[in-house]
Amino acid sequence: MYDHIRKLGPAGVTALLAVAMTHNAWAASDFLGDLDISGYIRAEYGDGDRYPEEDGGDRFEVNQISVLFEALYGDFEAVLLLGATNVTGDSVDSEAFIPEAFIVWNGFTGAGSALSAGVQPLLFGLKAAGFPGDRSVQSSLEFGGAGGFAVSNQSGPALILSYDVGETSVFRAGAFDTSSSTAEYFEDSGLGNINGSSLSDNYFFDLRYQPQGERGFYAFAGIEERYIGDAIDAKRSISDVGVGFQNPLFDLSYEWIELDGDFVGTISDETYSIAELTLHLSQQVDFIADWSEADESKLETMRFGLAYKLNAVLDLQLEYSEDDLAAVGDRPEAVNVDSIDVRLTYNF
């Protein structure tokens, strides 16, 4: 969910490809100082009733390119992420954009503290992420899959302050802004009450526990207030708690999210349940499975598959996914869609 993205158009996609192909030369340039450049190019093929028959019932595309610039100077770090989607599709649909551009001041109030400012992922949730989001090819509910609200993939202009709590926990407080507004709704209705989101309307607090190394329990708890917009000139709440256990053999987690019904158009508050399992079959192969459910919206997603690390730069992912949408509210008939997807990623 990116409310503040600068779209660069088809020409930007071409420029992004050029940057990706010449990243080693940029990183070696002395005048750029301590600069690290990384990224990936993803090609995907999918087949199933998830894809409309009018489009052939399948898809094949280089659907994502990402180039990450990280520059470090003393206690300051600058992060710039360039992204592109639908690279091999119709040029009208191809887009290059900037999902992340922010600065981090490490040691803002002393050791163990940091302040980040700019367009950045909020990272609110047990396994939250920025661009591109979910680990699976088809997103689960908390990343917007099956029409869910993308709690774990929120992004925008933000100020985030973090403090280390001991050696294994981090407390964060943040304020952010969105493009949400009541303008269009009230202009159409003639009521004349036009408002929009401001920094004071959107904020969160969270605490994350992460053990050192790759063994033991990890946990997350957070609360968020976010402006709704459209017909609702008010902010509403999100609560999130999750726990997991990891070791060299597996990673198992469960997360519970409660959202005000206004986020998803339900009468009662919505709740998401998310369970994820990763089995490390070898150093090169992981088995991945996850399940998510929305109680009020009657949505359910399931994904499972294999992730192969082919070599130092190539990853291959095979996945079966299914979304079940029960008949409820303005959805008079149940909907079931599934697909088999293959993703090849080149990392640099």
FENFEN-V142812 format. One record per pair of residues at least 4 apart in sequence whose ideal C-beta (glycine too) atoms are under 8 Angstrom apart, sorted by the first residue. I is the first residue (numbers start at 1). J is the second residue. If there is no record, write none. Layout:
BEGIN
I/J, I/J
END
This chain:
BEGIN
1/144, 1/150, 1/153, 1/154, 1/155, 2/97, 2/99, 2/131, 2/155, 2/156, 3/155, 3/156, 3/178, 3/179, 3/180, 4/119, 4/155, 4/156, 4/157, 4/177, 4/178, 4/179, 5/97, 5/98, 5/99, 6/97, 6/98, 7/12, 7/95, 7/96, 7/97, 8/12, 8/13, 8/15, 8/16, 8/95, 8/96, 8/97, 8/98, 9/13, 9/94, 9/95, 9/96, 10/14, 10/91, 10/92, 10/94, 11/15, 12/16, 12/84, 12/95, 12/96, 12/97, 13/17, 13/65, 13/84, 13/87, 13/94, 13/95, 13/96, 14/18, 15/19, 15/96, 16/20, 16/65, 16/67, 16/82, 16/83, 16/84, 16/96, 17/21, 17/65, 17/84, 17/87, 18/22, 19/23, 19/26, 19/67, 19/82, 20/39, 20/41, 20/65, 20/67, 20/348, 22/26, 23/27, 23/37, 23/38, 23/39, 23/67, 23/348, 24/28, 25/29, 26/32, 26/35, 26/37, 27/32, 27/35, 27/36, 27/37, 29/35, 32/71, 33/71, 33/73, 34/71, 34/72, 34/73, 35/69, 35/70, 35/71, 36/69, 36/70, 36/71, 36/72, 37/67, 37/68, 37/69, 37/70, 38/67, 38/68, 38/70, 38/347, 38/348, 39/65, 39/66, 39/67, 39/68, 39/347, 39/348, 40/64, 40/65, 40/66, 40/345, 40/346, 40/347, 40/348, 41/62, 41/64, 41/65, 41/345, 41/346, 42/62, 42/63, 42/64, 42/65, 42/132, 42/343, 42/344, 42/345, 42/346, 43/60, 43/61, 43/62, 43/63, 43/343, 43/344, 43/345, 44/59, 44/60, 44/61, 44/63, 44/137, 44/341, 44/342, 44/343, 44/344, 45/58, 45/59, 45/60, 45/341, 45/342, 46/50, 46/51, 46/58, 46/59, 46/60, 46/137, 46/339, 46/340, 46/341, 46/342, 47/51, 47/57, 47/58, 47/339, 47/340, 47/341, 48/57, 48/58, 48/337, 48/338, 48/339, 48/340, 49/57, 49/337, 49/338, 49/339, 50/138, 50/321, 50/323, 50/337, 50/338, 50/339, 51/55, 51/56, 51/57, 51/58, 51/59, 51/339, 52/57, 53/57, 55/59, 60/88, 61/86, 61/87, 61/88, 61/89, 62/87, 62/88, 63/85, 63/86, 63/87, 63/88, 64/83, 64/84, 64/85, 64/87, 64/132, 65/83, 65/84, 65/87, 66/81, 66/82, 66/83, 66/84, 66/131, 66/132, 67/81, 67/82, 67/83, 68/79, 68/80, 68/81, 68/82, 69/78, 69/79, 69/80, 69/81, 69/82, 70/77, 70/78, 70/79, 71/77, 71/78, 72/76, 72/77, 73/77, 73/78, 75/105, 75/106, 75/107, 76/103, 76/104, 76/105, 76/106, 77/103, 77/104, 77/106, 78/102, 78/103, 78/104, 79/100, 79/101, 79/102, 79/103, 79/104, 79/118, 79/120, 80/98, 80/100, 80/101, 81/98, 81/99, 81/100, 81/101, 81/130, 81/131, 82/96, 82/97, 82/98, 83/96, 83/97, 83/98, 83/99, 83/131, 83/132, 84/94, 84/95, 84/96, 84/97, 85/94, 85/95, 86/90, 86/93, 86/94, 86/95, 87/94, 89/93, 89/94, 90/94, 98/119, 99/119, 99/121, 99/130, 99/131, 99/155, 100/118, 100/119, 100/120, 100/121, 100/130, 100/131, 100/155, 101/118, 101/119, 101/120, 102/116, 102/117, 102/118, 102/119, 102/120, 102/158, 103/116, 103/117, 103/118, 104/114, 104/115, 104/116, 105/114, 105/115, 105/116, 105/117, 106/113, 106/114, 107/111, 107/113, 107/114, 108/113, 108/114, 108/115, 108/161, 109/113, 111/164, 112/163, 112/164, 113/161, 113/162, 113/163, 113/164, 114/161, 114/162, 115/159, 115/160, 115/161, 115/162, 116/120, 116/158, 116/159, 116/160, 116/162, 117/158, 117/159, 117/160, 118/157, 118/158, 119/155, 119/156, 119/157, 119/158, 120/130, 120/155, 120/156, 120/158, 120/160, 121/128, 121/129, 121/130, 121/131, 121/153, 121/154, 121/155, 122/128, 122/154, 122/155, 122/156, 122/158, 122/160, 122/174, 122/176, 122/204, 123/128, 123/129, 123/130, 124/128, 124/151, 124/152, 124/154, 124/204, 124/206, 124/222, 124/224, 124/238, 124/240, 125/142, 125/151, 125/152, 125/220, 125/222, 125/240, 125/242, 125/255, 125/257, 126/152, 126/218, 126/219, 126/220, 126/240, 126/242, 126/243, 126/244, 126/253, 126/255, 126/274, 127/135, 127/152, 127/242, 127/253, 127/255, 127/276, 128/151, 128/152, 128/153, 128/154, 129/133, 129/134, 129/135, 129/143, 129/152, 129/153, 130/153, 130/155, 131/155, 133/139, 133/143, 133/144, 133/150, 133/152, 133/153, 134/139, 134/140, 134/142, 134/143, 134/145, 134/152, 134/153, 135/288, 136/140, 136/288, 136/290, 136/303, 136/305, 136/319, 136/321, 137/303, 137/305, 137/317, 137/319, 137/321, 137/341, 137/343, 138/145, 138/301, 138/303, 138/319, 138/321, 138/323, 138/339, 138/341, 139/143, 139/144, 139/145, 139/150, 139/153, 140/145, 140/146, 140/148, 140/274, 140/290, 140/291, 140/292, 140/301, 140/303, 141/145, 141/146, 141/148, 141/272, 141/274, 141/292, 141/293, 141/294, 141/299, 141/301, 142/148, 142/150, 142/151, 142/152, 142/153, 142/255, 142/257, 142/272, 142/274, 142/292, 143/148, 143/150, 143/152, 143/153, 144/148, 144/149, 144/150, 144/153, 145/292, 145/301, 145/323, 146/294, 146/299, 146/300, 146/301, 146/323, 146/325, 147/297, 147/299, 147/325, 148/264, 148/272, 148/292, 148/294, 148/297, 148/299, 149/259, 149/263, 149/264, 149/270, 150/154, 151/238, 151/240, 151/257, 151/259, 151/272, 154/176, 154/226, 156/176, 156/177, 156/178, 157/176, 157/177, 158/174, 158/175, 158/176, 158/177, 159/174, 159/175, 159/176, 159/199, 160/172, 160/173, 160/174, 161/172, 161/173, 161/174, 162/170, 162/171, 162/172, 163/170, 163/171, 163/172, 164/169, 164/170, 165/169, 165/170, 165/171, 165/207, 167/212, 168/209, 168/210, 168/211, 168/212, 169/207, 169/208, 169/209, 169/210, 170/207, 170/208, 170/210, 171/205, 171/206, 171/207, 172/204, 172/205, 172/206, 172/207, 172/208, 173/203, 173/204, 173/205, 174/203, 174/204, 174/205, 175/199, 175/200, 175/202, 175/203, 176/199, 176/202, 176/203, 176/204, 177/197, 177/198, 177/199, 177/201, 177/202, 178/197, 178/202, 178/226, 178/227, 178/229, 179/196, 179/197, 180/196, 180/197, 180/227, 180/228, 180/229, 180/230, 181/194, 181/195, 181/196, 181/197, 181/229, 181/230, 182/186, 182/193, 182/194, 182/195, 182/196, 182/229, 182/230, 182/231, 182/232, 182/233, 183/187, 183/194, 183/195, 183/196, 184/188, 184/230, 185/189, 185/230, 185/231, 186/190, 186/191, 186/192, 186/193, 186/194, 187/194, 193/233, 195/233, 196/227, 196/229, 197/201, 197/202, 197/227, 197/229, 198/202, 198/227, 201/225, 201/226, 201/227, 201/235, 202/224, 202/225, 202/226, 202/227, 202/235, 203/224, 203/225, 204/222, 204/223, 204/224, 204/225, 205/222, 205/223, 206/220, 206/221, 206/222, 206/223, 206/240, 207/220, 207/221, 207/222, 208/218, 208/219, 208/220, 209/217, 209/218, 209/219, 209/220, 210/218, 211/215, 211/216, 211/217, 211/218, 214/246, 214/247, 214/248, 215/246, 215/247, 215/248, 216/245, 216/246, 216/247, 217/243, 217/244, 217/245, 218/243, 218/244, 218/245, 218/246, 218/253, 219/241, 219/242, 219/243, 219/244, 220/240, 220/241, 220/242, 220/243, 220/255, 221/240, 221/241, 221/242, 222/239, 222/240, 222/241, 223/237, 223/238, 223/239, 223/240, 224/237, 224/238, 224/239, 224/240, 225/235, 225/236, 225/237, 225/238, 226/235, 226/236, 226/238, 226/263, 227/234, 227/235, 228/232, 228/233, 228/234, 228/235, 228/236, 228/262, 228/263, 229/233, 232/236, 232/262, 234/262, 236/259, 236/260, 236/262, 236/263, 237/258, 237/259, 237/260, 238/257, 238/258, 238/259, 238/260, 238/263, 239/257, 239/258, 240/255, 240/256, 240/257, 240/258, 241/255, 241/256, 242/253, 242/254, 242/255, 242/256, 242/274, 243/253, 243/254, 244/251, 244/252, 244/253, 244/254, 244/276, 245/251, 245/252, 245/253, 246/250, 246/251, 246/252, 247/251, 248/280, 249/279, 249/280, 250/277, 250/278, 250/279, 250/280, 251/276, 251/277, 251/278, 251/280, 252/276, 252/277, 252/278, 253/274, 253/275, 253/276, 254/273, 254/274, 254/275, 255/272, 255/273, 255/274, 255/275, 256/271, 256/272, 256/273, 256/274, 257/271, 257/272, 257/274, 258/269, 258/270, 258/271, 258/272, 259/263, 259/264, 259/269, 259/270, 259/271, 259/272, 260/269, 260/270, 261/265, 261/266, 261/267, 261/268, 261/269, 261/270, 261/296, 263/270, 264/270, 264/294, 264/296, 264/297, 265/329, 266/270, 266/296, 266/297, 266/329, 267/296, 268/296, 269/296, 270/294, 270/295, 270/296, 270/297, 271/294, 271/295, 271/296, 272/292, 272/293, 272/294, 272/295, 273/292, 273/293, 273/295, 274/290, 274/291, 274/292, 275/290, 275/291, 275/292, 276/288, 276/289, 276/290, 277/287, 277/288, 277/289, 277/290, 278/286, 278/287, 278/288, 278/289, 279/286, 279/287, 280/286, 281/285, 281/286, 281/287, 283/309, 284/308, 284/309, 284/310, 285/306, 285/307, 285/308, 285/309, 286/306, 286/307, 287/304, 287/305, 287/306, 288/303, 288/304, 288/305, 288/306, 288/307, 288/319, 289/303, 289/304, 289/305, 290/301, 290/302, 290/303, 290/304, 291/300, 291/301, 291/302, 291/303, 292/300, 292/301, 293/299, 293/300, 293/301, 294/298, 294/299, 294/300, 297/328, 298/325, 298/326, 298/327, 298/328, 299/323, 299/324, 299/325, 299/326, 300/323, 300/324, 300/325, 301/321, 301/322, 301/323, 301/324, 302/321, 302/322, 303/319, 303/320, 303/321, 303/322, 304/319, 304/320, 305/317, 305/318, 305/319, 305/320, 306/317, 306/318, 307/315, 307/316, 307/317, 308/315, 308/316, 308/317, 308/318, 309/314, 309/315, 310/314, 310/315, 310/316, 313/346, 313/347, 313/348, 314/344, 314/345, 314/346, 314/347, 315/343, 315/344, 315/345, 315/347, 316/342, 316/343, 316/344, 316/345, 317/341, 317/342, 317/343, 317/344, 317/345, 318/340, 318/341, 318/342, 319/340, 319/341, 319/342, 319/343, 320/338, 320/339, 320/340, 321/338, 321/339, 321/341, 322/336, 322/337, 322/338, 323/335, 323/336, 323/337, 323/338, 324/334, 324/335, 324/336, 325/331, 325/334, 325/335, 325/336, 326/331, 326/334, 327/331, 327/332, 327/333, 327/334, 331/335
END
